Amino acid sequence: MGSLLGNYLFRWLIKQLQDRSEPIIVCIIYICGWSAILFVIAIFLFVFKESLPALTGIETEIAVGEIEVEQLDLGEFTTSPRWIPESAKKPAFGILALLVGTLSVTVFSILLAVPLGLGAAVYVSEFAGNKTREILKILIELLAAIPSVVWGFIGIVVMNPLITELSGEAVGLNILNAGIVLALMSVPIIVSVSEDALRAVPESFREAGLAMGANRWEMIYKVLFPAAKNGLLAAVLLGIGRGIGETMAVLMCTGHSVNMPTSLFDPVRTLTATIAAELGEAVRGDLHYHTLFLIGVVLFAFAFIINLTADLVVKGIRNQGNV
Amino acid sequence: MSKPNVNNPFAITANEVRSRKVERFVCFITLGMTWTLILPVLVILGFLFIKAWPALSVSFIFDNPEQNMTAGGIWGPLIGTFMLIIVSLLIAAPIGILAGVYLNEFARDNWFTRLINLAVVNLAGVPSIVHGLFGLGAFVYFFQMQRSLLAASCTVAVMTLPVIITSTKEALASVPQPFRVACWNMGASKWQTIRTIVLPNSISGILTGVILQVARAAGETAPILFTGAMISSRIADSGWASMVPYGLEDRFMALSYHLYIIATQWQNVPESFKYGTAIVMIGLVIAVNSVSIGFRIYLRSRKKW
């Protein structure tokens, strides 16, 4: 009897909870829904906050109040290729060489990845049968699944000996190495976004092209490419974003020396790798520490602009589709 | 242009022959490009596996690193990665799934929703090292979690949130509208409809997203570099303490960081150990991804609408 009553009470309680909790749950859902905006703002604010003393020269400590700290020379920061943060006499904080390092690796990887990725997307979306398409897509997803630190490891143990063997250079950790690794890493996103773009072109476009007597290739590059150009552009942009933001693989493959590169076989250092390698040693509250966060702000800004552009460009396709 | 064949007007002309050649050529080239991407990676994976073979054994997985990582196995880092995955999942999954529910079920099509979607896209595009900086500034220092498993998990959770949100949203969108309308007509409220109709019908899709999050969390290094990963810690070799060696407050070893350290920073580590660690990581990630692919295929075969 007691257990029956207990059982009944328990069920009644659960039911009350389920019925009455609706406003609370809906409220939680709203908060979670807005959380994405919150996190993006929080990321910017926290990274910016840690970099602020480098810009203003004033650090606010809760216990002490405002203290004067060393200020960063912004002119040097943006235009000097000298990055010598640990020098006791005269440290230098110029990110130009790092920026050039990031750009050279990214540009080289994009030059490799875009043609290959686009070719693969065309094959997967236009020529492959259903079975082949599924298998190829799974294999390309496999590329995306390999963690970046493993890619870096591959760069060291596979590409490095291969490059020294083939080119005769003493060390194979350079732009070429990092660019190839980065190309393989950014191919999955390029393939999947451009394949989506190609498949979003209505079937009637293809039929019209073929009916006019074009062969498949003429149809692809005279009908599909122009119709899907926004999506293809977005794919390239996302590939670039991936390249600029990649950390571990470029840290391990670029050779990690601050350098204005003149050839593909020069080692460089990137913005991301600098943060990853040096933040562990930088003393909190130091100019070096704040400057590394400022590099983080620069990277955040890059990523934000690229993603915003890619998003606007993709919106462009949807609007076209409605017409 | 050749002359048309008088006897058979449908006979293939030289022009068509050339056109078909071009077509076959392009098909061949693009197929070649696809394999240029895939084949080297398969060969490299095979190479890594062969080099790792001498190290791979049961004890390699279940032993702790010993003697400055030159002997023993990878149990400590492996269990650290598992704990990182689980804690970050506990944080990211509820927020991500509910955010997906909001975007698909509650949000109206207005500028604010577009702003949220844009934020999700941007969150996905923020470089992983910037997430690491954020974790250091926010969780480690501001919320005073110190460098710990909890701080690292929070950082990874924020980073993987967009994956879960996007896939949940897609999974919910694939539930047909009439299902919801029927439920509303029975007198159910919005949340009752979501709980009893929408979520059960889209659970496979949601799980796929969660699993992808797991794969990403398992592989990332940059966000945990400064938020909690450590090179080496003493942990018990057996018993309960070896199964759950790290508390939320403790710093921990992780597989990705371990590989980075033994591949670049540490001397005298046997070659096969590095390859072995890489292979275990790849194996883990591929296993997790296969589950997600399996789910997708199952989902497609089971769909009745």
Interface residues (C-beta under 8 A of the other chain):
Chain A: Q18 E22 I25 V26 I28 I29 Y30 C32 G33 W34 S35 A36 I37 F39 V40 A42 I43 F46 V47 K49 E50 P115 L116 G117 G119 A120 V122 Y123 V124 F127 L136 I138 L139 I140 E141 L142 L143 A145 I146 P147 S148 V149 V150 G152 F153 I154 I156 V157 V158 L184 V187 V191 N215 R216 W217 E218 I220 L238 G241 I244 G245 E246 T247 M248 M252 T272 I275 A276 L279 G280 R284 L292 F293 G296 L299 F300 A303 F304 I306 N307 L308 A310 D311
Chain B: S19 R20 V22 E23 F25 V26 C27 I29 T30 L31 G32 M33 T34 T36 L37 I38 P40 V41 L42 I44 F47 L48 K51 P94 I95 G96 L98 A99 V101 Y102 L103 F106 A107 L115 I116 L118 A119 V120 V121 N122 L123 A124 G125 V126 P127 S128 I129 V130 H131 G132 L133 F134 L136 G137 A138 Y141 F142 V158 L161 P162 I165 S189 K190 W191 Q192 R195 A215 A218 G219 E220 T221 A222 L225 F226 S256 Y257 L259 Y260 A263 T264 K274 Y275 A278 M281 I282 V285 I286 N289 I293
